[in-house]
Amino acid sequence: MLDDFVSRLLPLRDRLRRYASSIVGSAEGEDVAQQVLVRLWERREDLDEVQSLPALSLAMARNACIDRLRRTRTAKRALVGDDLREEPRVDPEEAFERSDAYRRVLALLGRLPAGQRQALVMRDLAECSYAEIAGALGSTPMNARMRVCRARQALRKLYEETHHAR
């Protein structure tokens, strides 16, 4: 049972981490990936009935990221006015994430429609197949391919508009 689980789901760990990191940051992304794998382990008896484990795991990661973002937003509101300014150590990947270029890319991604943004992140950052994207987003592989294509076109247009405006 353990060997089967490891062989089927452990290869998804990096994909889950990259996908989650693109949403909540690298440190949190690692935690989300671990959380999803634990939840899948807890549901291991039911996994044979699942049509696409990658799609299920990415949908679970998306939901876990949304939950974390909501909790973080709530916690920040609760700490307003508190003087907690201790800066944590930052690894190089996190330093890039905090860089101006990263913020600009995220801002442009944030301007895309949600379906296009999710499909593009899943395809280019999490390296998902179109079938996996379709499974996670509840669409067809052809629709997933179209979302990614349209997202790339829209992102390119947004980049050109902001780049030429400077």
Secondary structure, DSSP 4 states (H G I P E B T S, - for coil): -HHHHHHHHGGGHHHHHHHHHHHH-HHHHHHHHHHHHHHHHHTGGGGGG-S-HHHHHHHHHHHHHHHHHHHHHHHHHHHTT----PPPP--HHHHHHTSHHHHHHHHHHHTS-HHHHHHHIIIIIS---HHHHHHHHTS-HHHHHHHHHHHHHHHHHHHHHHHHT-
